[in-house]
Amino acid sequence: MTRHYETLFVVKPTLTEEEIKAQIDNVKSILEKNGAEIAATFDWGMRKLAYEIEKSPRGYYYVIYYTAPSSLIKELERNFRYNEEIIRFLNVKYENKKEINAWQNLVNKAGAASAKKEAAQTAGESA
């Protein structure tokens, strides 16, 4: 049975843009290899942490909304724990009807925000 999930992870701020993108692509590939369907993603970018982690006050935040079998979460968390470039992560499971509706609203907002960000980048490149 597939369930609705949200995963937020924070990547080390010392990585280059290409390395950060590689980490994000790695997480997405783990999800897809294990039967997840990615509904939306949201790139929060570089943000200040609530407290320093490994002497760093900042981190690169990324959120993925997806549906997947519950067995995937153990594999995903195992990969997060072994990956030294990801400094924090959080998995949220949405179960009842009210929570799933909230998940769908978050997916819609993330999709709209991503589209808006891409449009702004495209406009900036053409200017």
Secondary structure, 3 states (H helix, E strand, C coil): CEEEEEEEEEECCCCCHHHHHHHHHHHHHHHHHCCCEEEEEEEEEEEEEEEEECCEEEEEEEEEEEEEECHHHHHHHHHHHHCCCEEEEEEEEECCHHHHHHHHHHHHHHHHHHHHHHHHHHHHHHC
